[in-house]
Amino acid sequence: MSDPSSRIWRVAVIGAGAVVQRSHIPNFQALPNAKVVAVCDINPERARQVAQAAGIPGVYTDYQTLLAEVRPEIVVVATPNIFHKPMTLAALEAGAHVLCEKPLALTAADAVEMLERAREVGRVLTVGTHYRWSAPMRAAKAHIDGGFCGEIYAARTVWHRRAGIPGFGSWFTRQELAGGGALLDIGIHALDRALYLMGYPQPLTVTGATYAKLGPQGLGMGGWGADRLAPEAGGRFDVDDLAWGMVRLDSGAVLILQVSWAVHMAPEFVTEIFGDRGGLRVGHPNSVELFTTQHGQLITGESQVPRQEESSYTAMVRDLLRYLEGDTSARIITPEEALNAVRIIEGIQRSAESGREVVLAR
Ligand SMILES: NC(=O)c1ccc[n+]([C@@H]2O[C@H](COP(=O)([O-])OP(=O)(O)OC[C@H]3O[C@@H](n4cnc5c(N)ncnc54)[C@H](O)[C@@H]3O)[C@@H](O)[C@H]2O)c1
């Protein structure tokens, strides 16, 4: 490994869409030890514009050509979900470390193949579920690691958008490109928040239900993606817009997941951890609520979460570089953790189809 202080990581991004423009390129460009050297998008105009705006020399419309010609050291895969697996495998084969956007894969079998390939080629594979780097999540984790909750036996993690369908007819709402709707898109974040705080226990059984009630009526568009409404407004919507699930974990704990892109209900974004000594709630605003009993009295408190100077996305990317440079204090999201979340998502989808509880293979 070269001297970390003099190292500049050569990064390529596949996909030049919203998340790359708003997060990946600015994040990597802001770090002194990284340079985005190439961008690829099947939309040549977008690839060119994004590259020009950010001063990126390499512009490609075919990711295989980019990998062969540029030989980047880090590849960000930020395309519609269906492409995550082939692009990640190709980047690993080309010798790159990979930051794959969430979800890592559409099925557990695909995720296993990806993490095994990463192991075989000796490269790091991680995913973009960045919320654990947010200030409230860090504070909550500190309380849990310090023993505030005691034994964690239950958790509830919720992300209900009231009107948050990311554009009718965009790839997000089409099964063949997205592989799922709200469950895959934001359920994976909600799951990672809870599982991370719980210490990533293994899922044993899953029961779940998914619905598509508002999307097919043309209701509920807004938020992320709404600004890139596909030309066919009111276009195809054949994914879920609400998913709930219950997971039994090998720690003995139970986890409830509730997510929606659109509901006739107040929005909710919260992760609740229930322990035998204390409980905590992490959500908006920037605080962590704490619940316990002392001296026979019910205590409710608030952890004063420090203001976060950088986004959780930026912190995640900085830690990835520290990790790659051998800093043993740096943490990344492991592909095994990402696989666990994918197994739960797939379990909810299978349970929703069959109407029965699904026992996950060990
Ligand atoms: N971690 C997060 O919080 C977060 C936030 C938003 C999106 N994402 C993820 O990032 C990914 C991209 O989302 P987005 O919002 O940027 O979508 P987007 O639609 O804005 O961008 C996707 C881009 O991929 C390009 N593309 C499609 N097929 C391609 C191909 N074969 N080769 C090269 N480029 C191709 C499209 O032309 C488009 O520019 C998704 O997987 C999404 O789940 C993650």
The ligand as an SDF file (V2000), in Angstrom:
LIG
                    3D

 44 48  0  0  0  0  0  0  0  0999 V2000
  -28.1930    6.2710   -0.9250 N   0  0  0  0  0  0  0  0  0  0  0  0
  -29.1760    7.1090   -1.1690 C   0  0  0  0  0  0  0  0  0  0  0  0
  -29.6830    7.7880   -0.2750 O   0  0  0  0  0  0  0  0  0  0  0  0
  -29.7140    7.2230   -2.5650 C   0  0  0  0  0  0  0  0  0  0  0  0
  -30.4440    8.3600   -2.9450 C   0  0  0  0  0  0  0  0  0  0  0  0
  -30.9420    8.3960   -4.2350 C   0  0  0  0  0  0  0  0  0  0  0  0
  -30.7130    7.3540   -5.1210 C   0  0  0  0  0  0  0  0  0  0  0  0
  -29.9910    6.2800   -4.7240 N   0  0  0  0  0  0  0  0  0  0  0  0
  -29.7470    5.1540   -5.6200 C   0  0  0  0  0  0  0  0  0  0  0  0
  -28.8900    5.5920   -6.6700 O   0  0  0  0  0  0  0  0  0  0  0  0
  -29.2440    4.9630   -7.8820 C   0  0  0  0  0  0  0  0  0  0  0  0
  -29.5460    6.0410   -8.9200 C   0  0  0  0  0  0  0  0  0  0  0  0
  -30.6140    6.8510   -8.4480 O   0  0  0  0  0  0  0  0  0  0  0  0
  -30.8560    8.3230   -9.0080 P   0  0  0  0  0  0  0  0  0  0  0  0
  -31.8440    8.9460   -8.1360 O   0  0  0  0  0  0  0  0  0  0  0  0
  -29.5480    8.9840   -9.2170 O   0  0  0  0  0  0  0  0  0  0  0  0
  -31.5200    7.9640  -10.4170 O   0  0  0  0  0  0  0  0  0  0  0  0
  -31.5010    8.8260  -11.7730 P   0  0  0  0  0  0  0  0  0  0  0  0
  -32.6160    8.3110  -12.5960 O   0  0  0  0  0  0  0  0  0  0  0  0
  -31.4580   10.2820  -11.4610 O   0  0  0  0  0  0  0  0  0  0  0  0
  -30.1150    8.4550  -12.4330 O   0  0  0  0  0  0  0  0  0  0  0  0
  -29.8250    7.2040  -12.9850 C   0  0  0  0  0  0  0  0  0  0  0  0
  -28.8760    7.4300  -14.1570 C   0  0  0  0  0  0  0  0  0  0  0  0
  -28.4530    6.1560  -14.6360 O   0  0  0  0  0  0  0  0  0  0  0  0
  -28.3600    6.2740  -16.0570 C   0  0  0  0  0  0  0  0  0  0  0  0
  -28.3370    4.9190  -16.6400 N   0  0  0  0  0  0  0  0  0  0  0  0
  -29.3910    4.0760  -16.8150 C   0  0  0  0  0  0  0  0  0  0  0  0
  -28.9630    2.9320  -17.3700 N   0  0  0  0  0  0  0  0  0  0  0  0
  -27.6150    3.0510  -17.5490 C   0  0  0  0  0  0  0  0  0  0  0  0
  -26.6390    2.2090  -18.1140 C   0  0  0  0  0  0  0  0  0  0  0  0
  -26.9250    0.9810  -18.5790 N   0  0  0  0  0  0  0  0  0  0  0  0
  -25.3460    2.6610  -18.1460 N   0  0  0  0  0  0  0  0  0  0  0  0
  -25.0380    3.9020  -17.6960 C   0  0  0  0  0  0  0  0  0  0  0  0
  -25.9540    4.7470  -17.1730 N   0  0  0  0  0  0  0  0  0  0  0  0
  -27.2300    4.3280  -17.1000 C   0  0  0  0  0  0  0  0  0  0  0  0
  -29.5570    7.1010  -16.4510 C   0  0  0  0  0  0  0  0  0  0  0  0
  -29.4440    7.6480  -17.7550 O   0  0  0  0  0  0  0  0  0  0  0  0
  -29.5580    8.1410  -15.3360 C   0  0  0  0  0  0  0  0  0  0  0  0
  -28.8000    9.2870  -15.7090 O   0  0  0  0  0  0  0  0  0  0  0  0
  -30.4210    4.0490   -7.5610 C   0  0  0  0  0  0  0  0  0  0  0  0
  -29.9790    2.7470   -7.3260 O   0  0  0  0  0  0  0  0  0  0  0  0
  -30.9970    4.6260   -6.2820 C   0  0  0  0  0  0  0  0  0  0  0  0
  -31.6180    3.6390   -5.4810 O   0  0  0  0  0  0  0  0  0  0  0  0
  -29.4890    6.2130   -3.4680 C   0  0  0  0  0  0  0  0  0  0  0  0
  1  2  1  0
  2  3  2  0
  2  4  1  0
  4  5  1  0
  4 44  2  0
  5  6  2  0
  6  7  1  0
  7  8  2  0
  8  9  1  0
  8 44  1  0
  9 10  1  0
  9 42  1  0
 10 11  1  0
 11 12  1  0
 11 40  1  0
 12 13  1  0
 13 14  1  0
 14 15  2  0
 14 16  1  0
 14 17  1  0
 17 18  1  0
 18 19  2  0
 18 20  1  0
 18 21  1  0
 21 22  1  0
 22 23  1  0
 23 24  1  0
 23 38  1  0
 24 25  1  0
 25 26  1  0
 25 36  1  0
 26 27  1  0
 26 35  1  0
 27 28  2  0
 28 29  1  0
 29 30  1  0
 29 35  2  0
 30 31  1  0
 30 32  2  0
 32 33  1  0
 33 34  2  0
 34 35  1  0
 36 37  1  0
 36 38  1  0
 38 39  1  0
 40 41  1  0
 40 42  1  0
 42 43  1  0
M  CHG  2   8   1  16  -1
M  END
$$$$
